[in-house]
Amino acid sequence: MTATAAPTRSPASGTAAVVPDERRRFSRAAGLAAAATAVLCLAVVSMFVGVSDVSVSTLLAGDPVAWDVFWISRVPRTLSVILTGMALGVAGLILQLMVRNKFVEPSTVGTVESASLGILVVTIFLPAASLFTKMTTAAVFAAAGTALFLLVLRRIPLRNTLVVPLVGIMLGGVISAVTTFFAYRTDLLQTLNSWMVGDFSGVLRGRYELLWIVGALTLIGYLAADRFTVAGMGQDFTTNLGLNYNRVMALGLVIVSLISAVVVVSVGSIPFLGLIVPNLVSLLIGDNVRRSAPWVAVFGAGFVLVCDIIGRTIRYPYEIPVGVIVSAVGSVLFLYLLLRRRGSHA
């Protein structure tokens, strides 16, 4: 009887299996770097778009007026656009993980409307309140509104993909109606409209620094992405893995509420951004949260930059608020995603 040799695995086969993984990681990193470079190019373009004569030639000539406009208005505006886009994109991703539904974001679950109600309450009872006080109050109201949505969602026995965002939109409509009523009674409708339409035209040095808070919250959200992914699997599954489900949900609630409050206080409401960007990234990259979160931040910043540049050039020298541009584009993409999801389940 002859002995048969056991099959052996050559080192070359193991090396060959590793090489494709390294190539994929390298290609993903190169793609992300290319996307970040494109956003940087858009940021440079954004700093030279506007009514004031600010160009490379005027800056090189040492024009003091051009330099003042550049540092006081253009640079803060571009930074605020980037921070807002990154933060709202990641906030939408976190909220979708918490609710386990890809068709929700802060403006479709009552979070933004609750933040606006909080600002209205401060304006009525504390008209001389500081910006930080308004932000804190708006964050508390935003957290309460989001928690109310999660509580209502638990009462729904069948969480259909399309029912969840509709419940959030209806809840946000009720809160918005209450806010509008009291704003009308107190003659603050015009002030309310300025909060509900995202606009970067009023951003100046000294009036946008609160947005760095949302930059820090975006980083925290990325570092805790895996925890939100596990929490999205349900309370029992999260507990079995040794995580505290309530703490993870509370962390997500705080991040989403603070981001929504700071953005509303600083530049107003920008709807659909936190819904569109994570879904587009999911279609292109997949559902790996750790891998997709940087793409969501980059895509969010780039998307708002493009919409802001369009708003400043489409009716030059007049300006259309970026919230209007994002709403128009976002509503169309939202309907497309809804119909696409419905067609896939048909």
Disulfide bonds with the S-S distance in Angstrom:
none
